Amino acid sequence: MGIATTTKTAAARQLSDQNSQGTILGASATDLIGFYGVATPVAQPAVSGSISSGALASSLVAQLVTLGLITASYSA
């Protein structure tokens, strides 16, 4: 495993090498990844639920919140 380093510059750091195949973060579902300064990175979450019931959409929202990709407010 490599050692993370911190670099301070005026420009954003691009993780992609712009190849036509895309960019993969993590080598397996158990690699921890975090976005937007999330305090605790998480492994790939499992999302389940029936597509017809709305449970899947609720599960997806919950996982996106966990990853720090969106914020959501819930009402009863």
Backbone as a ProteinNet text record, in pm:
[ID]
protein_1_A
[PRIMARY]
MGIATTTKTAAARQLSDQNSQGTILGASATDLIGFYGVATPVAQPAVSGSISSGALASSLVAQLVTLGLITASYSA
[TERTIARY]
83.8	0	88.6	53.7	131	102.9	188.4	172.4	109.2	2.9	-64.6	21.6	23.8	97.8	3.4	38.6	-41.5	34.5	-32.6	26.4	-66.3	-12.6	-93.8	-56.9	-155	-135.6	-259.4	-251.4	-365.7	-462.9	-421.4	-505.7	-561	-678.1	-736.5	-654.1	-651.4	-577.7	-672.2	-636.8	-717.4	-675.6	-769.8	-739.4	-744	-819.9	-835	-716.8	-682.5	-581.5	-648.5	-781.5	-860.5	-861.4	-842.5	-847.9	-992.8	-1014.4	-1150.6	-1220.9	-1148.4	-1207	-1258.3	-1228.3	-1278.4	-1176.3	-1219.5	-1135	-1201.9	-1127.3	-1178.8	-1113.1	-1193.7	-1143.3	-1164.5	-1058.2	-1068.2	-1046.8	-973.5	-945.9	-1049	-1121.2	-1223.4	-1334.5	-1444	-1558	-1525	-1415.5	-1379.5	-1283.1	-1231.7	-1146	-1229.5	-1174.4	-1246.6	-1226.1	-1336.7	-1333.6	-1423.9	-1381.2	-1462.4	-1461.5	-1565.1	-1577.6	-1605.6	-1564	-1596	-1560.1	-1444.4	-1397.4	-1472	-1540.8	-1611.6	-1511	-1548.6	-1456.5	-1413.9	-1503.5	-1472.8	-1506.9	-1406.8	-1434.8	-1507.9	-1582.4	-1660	-1630.8	-1655.1	-1644.9	-1769.3	-1766.6	-1881.1	-2005.4	-2110.1	-2230.4	-2316.2	-2389	-2487.5	-2620.2	-2685.1	-2814.1	-2916.8	-3025.9	-3129.3	-3265.7	-3363.8	-3501.4	-3574.6	-3703.8	-3786.5	-3800.8	-3776.5	-3787.4	-3929.8	-4027.4	-4166.3	-4216.2	-4141.3	-4193.8	-4143.8	-4040.3	-3981.4	-3872.3	-3862.4	-3759.2	-3620.3	-3607.1	-3477.5	-3432.5	-3523	-3488.6	-3446.5	-3516.5	-3482.7	-3345.2	-3315.7	-3184.9	-3073.9	-3099.6	-2999.7	-2969.5	-3073	-3053.5	-2971	-3004.2	-2931	-2783.4	-2753.6	-2613.7	-2540.1	-2605.6	-2541.9	-2509.9	-2597.3	-2571.2	-2451.3	-2446.6	-2335.3	-2202.7	-2201.5	-2079.2	-2044.2	-2135.5	-2108.5	-2131.9	-2199.5	-2221.2	-2340.9	-2436.9	-2553.1	-2586.7	-2664.6	-2725.2	-2875.2	-2942.4	-3086.2	-3149.6	-3271.3	-3349.1	-3469	-3504.3	-3612.8	-3728.8	-3849.6	-3968.6	-4057	-4128.6	-4213	-4343.4
-116.5	0	123.1	222.1	344.8	437	532.5	630.6	755.7	802.2	923.6	1045.1	1137.9	1261.7	1379.5	1488.9	1610.5	1713	1768.2	1871.8	1991.6	2110.4	2231.7	2311.6	2330.3	2409.7	2494.9	2584.8	2669.5	2598.7	2489.9	2419.5	2290.3	2249.8	2122.8	2007.9	1896.7	1779.2	1687.2	1651.3	1562.6	1418.6	1333.5	1193	1111.6	1155.5	1081.4	1106.9	1005.3	1026.4	1048.9	1070.2	1103.7	993.4	867.4	760.9	726.7	662.3	634.9	526.9	456.8	349.4	397.5	521.7	574.9	565.6	595.6	594.9	512	424.2	339.1	381.1	401.1	427	300.3	244.4	122.3	-0.5	-96.4	-219.5	-327.5	-313.6	-411.3	-341.6	-412.5	-355.1	-325.7	-380.5	-356.1	-239.4	-182.6	-64	53.1	126.9	240.7	364.6	434.4	554.7	659.2	783.7	892.5	1008.5	1091.1	1205.6	1330.5	1444.8	1575.3	1588.5	1537.2	1555.1	1473.3	1368.7	1284.1	1231.8	1228.6	1194.3	1047.9	958.6	815.9	755	716.2	651.3	518.5	475.3	352.5	259.6	129.4	30.9	41.1	-23.9	-20	-70.5	11.8	-31	-122.9	-211	-293.6	-219.3	-208.5	-140.7	-242.9	-251.6	-348.4	-284.6	-348.3	-299.9	-329.9	-335.6	-363.7	-237.5	-250.3	-135	-80.5	-166.7	-122.4	-59.9	-73.2	-28.1	108.3	158.8	282.9	258.5	134.8	102.6	114.8	81.9	93.1	238.7	327.9	470	520.8	479.4	519.7	466.6	341.7	282.6	355.1	390.7	463.2	599.3	669.7	800.6	785	686.3	664.4	636	557	525	645	725.8	846.5	944.8	953.9	1038	983.1	851.2	787.7	816	814.3	840.7	988	1074.6	1217.2	1279.5	1209.5	1260.8	1354.5	1338.2	1427	1454.5	1558	1580.2	1566.1	1519.3	1499.3	1531.6	1579.1	1596.4	1504.2	1448	1352	1410.3	1380.4	1423.3	1302.2	1305.3	1191.9	1191.1
0	0	0	-81.6	-89.4	27.6	45.5	151.2	92.1	155.9	109.5	139.7	48.2	69.1	53.7	113.2	103.7	21.9	-78.2	-161.7	-161.7	-137.4	-140.9	-264.4	-352.5	-473.3	-495.1	-588.5	-621.7	-715.5	-776.4	-873.1	-813.7	-862	-821.3	-878.5	-810.1	-856.4	-932	-1051.5	-1135.2	-1110.6	-1070.8	-1047.3	-1175.7	-1273.4	-1397.7	-1490.5	-1568.6	-1672.2	-1808.4	-1806.3	-1924.9	-2030.5	-1989.4	-2089.5	-2121.2	-2233.3	-2280	-2198	-2111.6	-2032.3	-1896.4	-1859.6	-1733.3	-1621.1	-1499.5	-1381.4	-1273.5	-1210.3	-1103.3	-972.6	-870.1	-736	-654.5	-602.3	-524.2	-610.2	-556.2	-629.5	-599.9	-488.7	-453.5	-375.9	-353.4	-281.1	-135.3	-84.9	55.2	72.6	-37	-26	24.7	118.9	176.9	91.7	62	-19.8	45.4	42.5	94.5	-3.3	0.5	-87.5	-6.1	-56.6	-1.2	145.8	185.6	322.4	425.9	384.4	480.3	583.3	710.3	818.2	815.5	779.5	780.2	645.2	566.1	437.7	459.3	359.8	370.9	254	275.3	168.4	81.2	-33.4	-125.4	-53.7	-45.2	25.1	-61	4.1	-65.4	-61.5	-173.9	-181.1	-224.3	-147.8	-182.5	-166.6	-222.4	-213.3	-341.5	-331.8	-447.5	-531.7	-660.6	-750.5	-751	-732.8	-740.4	-610.6	-500.5	-371.8	-327.2	-388.9	-340.9	-238.3	-187.7	-89	-150.4	-276.8	-343.8	-349.8	-385.6	-392.2	-255.6	-151.9	-16.2	22.6	-13.2	16	-58.8	-184.1	-262.2	-200.4	-159.7	-97.1	30.2	111.8	236.5	209.5	107.3	76.4	19.2	-62.9	-116.3	-4.9	94.6	211.7	288.2	308	378.8	310.1	177.8	102.5	99.7	143.2	142	6.5	-83	-217.8	-226.2	-135.4	-129.6	16	37.8	168.5	149.9	251.6	241.3	375.1	370.2	493.3	483.7	596.6	599.8	678.2	633.2	706.2	731.3	840.3	877.8	803.2
[MASK]
++++++++++++++++++++++++++++++++++++++++++++++++++++++++++++++++++++++++++++

